[in-house]
């Protein structure tokens, strides 16, 4: 299963710089390979292979590295880890009133929480330039969390339509 994230802070899709090995930033209009993240469900109360509100997940970039909250949080997110461990685990939380445990589907608004409780943010500077995704200090979701529109599947889809997925298949992960 692959996820794409559109940051509501600037209506841009999150990409892993160079497909992995670098920072994450919300700065592209078209979801392609570098914008797809393979999902590993690290902890779920359901065990059905589907995503649920409140599941703990790891995200793997197109070129293989896992997304990591540097220093466990309080710093940038980067696709640099060779294994999914604590710093690579994020809680997926629906932001639209979806009940805890409900299945997550495309077009839902979600937030990501690092394992240490810090919320992932997609900041934009005063000039409108997107900055690197970060897990911010503090635990106040409303004050710090970025909200993302999530899309599940695979395909080249021009923003903002997440209704159709073509036959594009992401490359196999190493």
Buried (B, 14 or more C-beta within 10 A) or exposed (E): BBBBBBBBBBEBBBBBBEBBBBBBBBBBEEBBBBBBBBBBBBEBEEEEEBBBBBBBBBBBBBBBBBBBBBEBBBBBBBBBBEEBEEBBBBBBBBBEEBEEEBEBEBEBBBBBBBBBEBBBBBBBEEEEEBBBBBBBEEEEBEEBBBBBBBBBBBBEBEBEEBEEBEEBEBEEEE
